[in-house]
Amino acid sequence: GPGDVQWMTAGSGILHEEYHSDAFARSGGTLEMVQLWVNLPAKSKMTPARYQNITAGSIAEVALPNDAGRVRVIAGELQGSKGQAQTHTPMHVWDVRLNADKAASLPQPEGWTTLLLVQDGEVIINGQSAHAGQLVTLSHDGGGLELQAAGKNVRLLLLAGEPIDEPVVGYGPFVMNSQAEIRQAIDDFNSGRFGQITD
């Protein structure tokens, strides 16, 4: 439903498909979806696959000071509220709503990779302007993050995580740490040793 989150850990292998409801197919409307891929560390690459359906009503929501807005905490933690998404490395995935002309401080751990996807509105991020459709990458140096809504309400997705600092090799849907591991994954898939079918 609206605001729900599907959180999958591919691990040793998962086959999936995205679809919308029959009602949406009949009546139509606007469908907005963000799909994110987070690399697993080498030691977790072959962990069993896992699926989490996190409903909108179960997502922790934090009110920002001075009526600045709110944050839905999907992964990580903010002001003692923890996200339900189970991750293999430390990260924040926050759905941020900033009220018109309001400001908020959302500092991140120093050294982490921090990205901001602006979904709606215009926002000043540490003094730099960004608008809907733009992806902003912050420096690894320092952890300060100051947001200021420019004129109207802002929606953005904050993605931050501790760097894994491992090689990444991708081929089609497979992501591993070396070409040899990619060849093994393809062989496993072609030989029927890829994941399990469950209801």
RAFEN-V995026 format. One record per residue. N is the residue number from 0. OMEGA is omega in degrees with one decimal (NA if undefined). Layout:
<<N/OMEGA> <N/OMEGA>>
//
This chain:
<<0/178.9> <1/177.5> <2/177.8> <3/178.5> <4/171.6> <5/-175.0> <6/-177.6> <7/169.8> <8/-175.7> <9/177.1> <10/-176.0> <11/174.3> <12/176.6> <13/173.3> <14/-177.4> <15/173.9> <16/176.2> <17/177.2> <18/176.5> <19/-174.6> <20/175.9> <21/-179.8> <22/179.1> <23/178.6> <24/-179.3> <25/-171.4> <26/179.6> <27/-178.3> <28/179.7> <29/177.0> <30/179.2> <31/-177.8> <32/173.6> <33/177.5> <34/-177.3> <35/174.9> <36/179.9> <37/-179.0> <38/174.4> <39/174.0> <40/-175.6> <41/-176.4> <42/-177.8> <43/-174.7> <44/-176.5> <45/176.3> <46/178.9> <47/178.4> <48/-177.9> <49/178.0> <50/175.7> <51/171.5> <52/-177.0> <53/-176.4> <54/-176.6> <55/-176.5> <56/-178.1> <57/-178.5> <58/179.7> <59/-179.3> <60/-177.3> <61/175.9> <62/178.3> <63/-179.3> <64/175.8> <65/178.5> <66/-177.2> <67/-179.0> <68/-177.7> <69/179.3> <70/170.7> <71/-176.0> <72/-178.5> <73/175.5> <74/-179.6> <75/-173.9> <76/174.0> <77/177.8> <78/177.1> <79/176.7> <80/-174.9> <81/175.1> <82/-177.8> <83/-176.4> <84/179.6> <85/-175.8> <86/-179.5> <87/174.2> <88/-178.6> <89/178.2> <90/172.3> <91/168.1> <92/-174.4> <93/173.1> <94/-171.3> <95/173.5> <96/-178.3> <97/-178.6> <98/-177.1> <99/175.5> <100/179.6> <101/-179.6> <102/178.4> <103/176.0> <104/-179.6> <105/-176.2> <106/179.7> <107/179.8> <108/178.9> <109/179.3> <110/178.4> <111/168.4> <112/-179.0> <113/178.1> <114/175.6> <115/175.0> <116/179.6> <117/-177.1> <118/-178.7> <119/177.8> <120/177.9> <121/-175.4> <122/173.3> <123/-177.7> <124/-176.7> <125/176.0> <126/-179.1> <127/-178.2> <128/175.4> <129/-178.6> <130/-175.5> <131/178.9> <132/-179.4> <133/175.1> <134/-176.4> <135/176.9> <136/179.4> <137/176.7> <138/174.5> <139/-178.0> <140/179.8> <141/-178.2> <142/-176.4> <143/175.1> <144/179.9> <145/-178.9> <146/177.3> <147/177.1> <148/-177.3> <149/170.0> <150/-179.6> <151/-178.9> <152/-178.1> <153/170.4> <154/175.5> <155/177.9> <156/178.2> <157/179.8> <158/-178.9> <159/179.6> <160/176.7> <161/-178.4> <162/177.4> <163/179.3> <164/175.3> <165/177.4> <166/178.5> <167/175.8> <168/-179.9> <169/173.9> <170/-175.6> <171/-179.4> <172/-174.6> <173/176.7> <174/-178.8> <175/-177.7> <176/179.5> <177/177.0> <178/179.5> <179/178.7> <180/175.8> <181/179.6> <182/179.1> <183/179.6> <184/178.6> <185/178.1> <186/177.7> <187/-179.7> <188/-178.1> <189/-178.2> <190/178.5> <191/179.8> <192/-173.5> <193/173.1> <194/179.6> <195/176.7> <196/178.8> <197/176.9> <198/NA>>
//
